[in-house]
Amino acid sequence: MNRKHFLSALVTAGMGLPSLKTLAGTGLHKIAHNPGQLVPPYLQPGDVIGITCPAGYIKREDIQPAIRIMESWGFKVRIGKTVGDRDYSFGGTDAARLADLQAMLNNDDIRAIMCGRGGYGTARIIDQLDFSHFSQKPKWIIGFSDATVLHCHISRHFGIASLHSKMCNSFPDDFSKAEPIVQDTIISIYQALTGKKMQYSAAPDIHNRKGKASGVLTGGNLSIIQSIAATDSEIATNGKILFLEEVGEYLYSLDRMLDALQRSHKLDNLAGLIIGGFNKIKPDDPGEEFGRTIYDMVLEKVKHFKYPVCFNFPVGHQKNNYALKCGMMHTLNVADDAVTLRE
């Protein structure tokens, strides 16, 4: 990632965060219409961000760093009832998580909703959610990992943009002492929410397939995408730039999921393919070595197609996990010397 791009607009304000005046978006609470897409209003000072837990639980004290930073940006924060609630690994019962998220979707005072953390659980409530009010008055849905369910469902049914980004559990305790890459990724959330035109860069990789393409950006966690296949939340990929990331899987499991994408023709008509972090891959059992890398698997699945492919893009379960606007037009350029993705 080009650090200069993200820090060029910064002014020191307590934690070295960006100036609201410098980076504010349109300044209008209007819904922006683009071909095939609907963009929620960008945030202004004083707007409210709700925090809820549609998946895993998080303690109230663990969201305090996120609250401090978002309030320093000029936003107000409303804490949902599921924050601090727990039903084993979940942020409360299915009924509690459903009610909390539904209340935030219906509340016009809340302009954006950030998931407290990932884990598992959104798919258990997605079919009971009523998006009728949200579809008329969209707001930014923020998160990644298990939140991929929300991104895919909302994009498929309503064509509304959402924000794939870090969540509350990824905000540093002390922003001023955080690593530059952590600061940059947190700042990218602010920039995206306030309407900055986003652009990203990645180092060239010998496995990349060169090319340039434009399309609506979609994607998220590979295992989540696979788990919602053939459901009402199934990802739509035709003509789009697809990004994928994953963590903590065996190599053969990654190949199985990629193979399912190929067999279901989700890779046939892409504009481009972005492979983010595939981290903490589990070691093969002795004598059961899979013998293929993630590069081998991906390139095998897309060998009959001509669209650009890039690897090691800064998105995923890792420090360099930048905010990406799902459901919005982007241009991907994979060249010998650089990879860029521009809104």
C-alpha positions, 0 to 999 in steps of 0.5 A: 500500500502506498503509505503516502496516499493515506497520510498525505491528508493527515493533520495531527489532532490528538491521535494523528487522525485525518482532518474532518474538513480535509477529508469530508465527503459530499456534505449532503445526506443524499443517496448517490445513484450510479449504474447498477449501484446505490451508495448510502450517504457518506458520513458527516460530523455528528453522525451516529455509528451503531455497534452491534454483534450479529456473529461472535461476542465482544466485551464492552471494554474491548470496543472502547478503542474503536469508540475513542477513535470514531468519536475523535473523527467527529462521530457519535457512537451508539452501543447495541444491546448485543455488545457484552451479551453472550450465548456461548460463542455468539454475541447473544442468542439468535433472537437477540442478535436479530433484534439488535441488528434489525433495530439499527437497520430501522433507526434513521438516526444511525447512519452506519453500522459496524460489526463488533467482530467476526466469528460465526452467526450472521447466516443464522439470522440473515433470512429473518432480517427485514431490509425493507426500510434499509433498502429505502434509506440505506446506511453503511454496513461495516465489517469483514470475515463473517460480515461477508454474509451481509455484503453478499446478501445486500449486494445481491438483493438491493445493489447497495454499497457496503464497507468491507473493513476492520471491525471494533476488535481490530482497533488499536488500544493506543492509536499513536503507538500503533504500527504505521500499517495499522494506523493506515488501515484504520484511517482508510475506514474514515476516508471511505465513510466520508466519501474519499475516492479510494485507491490502493496499491500492491507489490508486483508478484511473479504469479500475477496475470497482467491486464486492466479491468473495470467492474463493481467490486465484490467478495470477502471471505472464501469459506463464507462465500462457499457456505452461502452458495445456493442460498438467498445470500449467494454471491453474484459475480458476473462482470465484477471484480472479485476479491477473496481472502481466507485464514486458518484452512488446510491447503486441500480445503482451499482447493475444494472451495476454489473448485466449488467456485469454478464448478458453479461458474462463479469464476467464468465471467469476472472482470478481474480477480484479486487474491488477498491474504491467505494466512495461517494455512494449516500444515499438511498431515505427514504423508498427506501433503497436498503439493500445491500452493495457493498460486497453483490452485488459483491459476489452475481454476482461471486458466481458461479465462483472460481477465487480470489476476493479482495476489497478495492484495492488502485485504484479509485477516492481517494487519494490512486489511484496508477498507474496500467499498463493495458494490461500487465501480473500481478499476484494477490494473495489474502491470509488471511493476505495480498493481493498483485498484481505484474507485 
